Amino acid sequence: MKIDPERNLQGHLVDLVQGEVKALLQSAHEVALSVVRANPTVLEGLGAHLEENEKVEGEELQKWLKLVVAPKELIIFVEGKQESLLPESIREYKLVFDN
């Protein structure tokens, strides 16, 4: 049976892309949780506001958003340095495919 090197490369690329997407989504999830944890007062206040008014938009929404504190994880993620936020097992996986 003949091994097709192009097909083997395609499989490798699929694995690489899937790993990158999974890592990015996992990082984004962790960053989102850190934003929520860093802003419990805003979360509670906004929740109470939504219970009473059912929606928030425009200037009112801007007022709430100005109260949000950006944790360091968000800044790192936005700057594209999110690899430092990944669990060790995923960083090791990335090293294998990056080399």
Sequence and secondary structure as in RCSB ss.txt:
>XXXX:A:sequence
MKIDPERNLQGHLVDLVQGEVKALLQSAHEVALSVVRANPTVLEGLGAHLEENEKVEGEELQKWLKLVVAPKELI
IFVEGKQESLLPESIREYKLVFDN
>XXXX:A:secstr
    HHHHHHHHHHHHHHHHHHHHHHHHHHHHHHHHHH HHHHHHHHHHHHHHS   HHHHHHHHHT    HHHH
HHHTT GGGGS HHHHHHHHHHH 
